[in-house]
């Protein structure tokens, strides 16, 4: 086993630059485990990376890789690793790098946990981004039972988990999504589902917590907060990054209605908490489409078109 299949691209550009190629199998360090990947999902950050919109981070050492999260089985453990064994079912995140759209990844144990036992590994690949929803609602917003929660982007990968989690935490949940996805958002458990095409921010009412997964119109949505309300944004306006990030920074420290912004980098405990929610039946996998690794460009194109319901999952095995 010297090389493996992986999703690659040799230049920045549209989804069509992606292809299935071969790269060396990673050799785990003593403090790492080698995971045989069953599936990964397509995340928004990967679209920006592939298009070259964050090339200061991704660089120009082609071919570059894609994929952030993974589900799979441990194939080998480093000599300094304890508590994990070959064959254990796990899920996790590479951290602040790409490359999980491949047959194998090498990671530290703190970057993964046991996968939930009541769902398949391909379906489970739609859920690792749910760690962001947990951090947003439990840690940053401290959502309480009976509070009113607005989830912006409620049909997407993070939003679809946030709707389910909000209900599990006892909130009244309003989901904002595309018109074609409103029934879908209601089936996730939302008390109300409204179309962003026909309902502007001024028509939405007041909320104790706003979770924004879109990254635009921060000022307008912040105005919807009740006194003492909290807005958590996990995205910024990629077309106007300086203004968007500047507003988020100022809003985090000034005014009674604070905005929390963060970029998730979850570790073991957070993945383990998500697994418990899944095993308890409070959160379910939400898969839009399962694509083979060779169709990685198709999956990227589908996410760019919008209207996604949950996640586009890449089956590797």
Buried (B, 14 or more C-beta within 10 A) or exposed (E): EEEBBBBBBEEBEEBEBBBBBEBEBBEBEEEBBBBBBBBBBBBBBBBBBBBBBBEEEBEEEEBBBBBBBBBBBBBBBBEEBEEBEEEBBBBBBBBEEBBBBBBBBBBBBBBBBBBBEEBBBBBBBBBBBBBBBBBBBBEBBEBEEEBBBBBBBBBBBBBBBBBBBBBBBEBBBBBBBBEEBBEBBBEBBBBBBBBBEEEEBEEBEEBBBBBBBBBBBBEEBBBBBBEEBBBBBBBBBBEEEEEBBEBBEEBBEEEEBBBBBBEBBBBBEBBBBBBEBBBEEBBBBBBBBBBEBEBBBBBBBBBBEEBBBBBBBBBBE
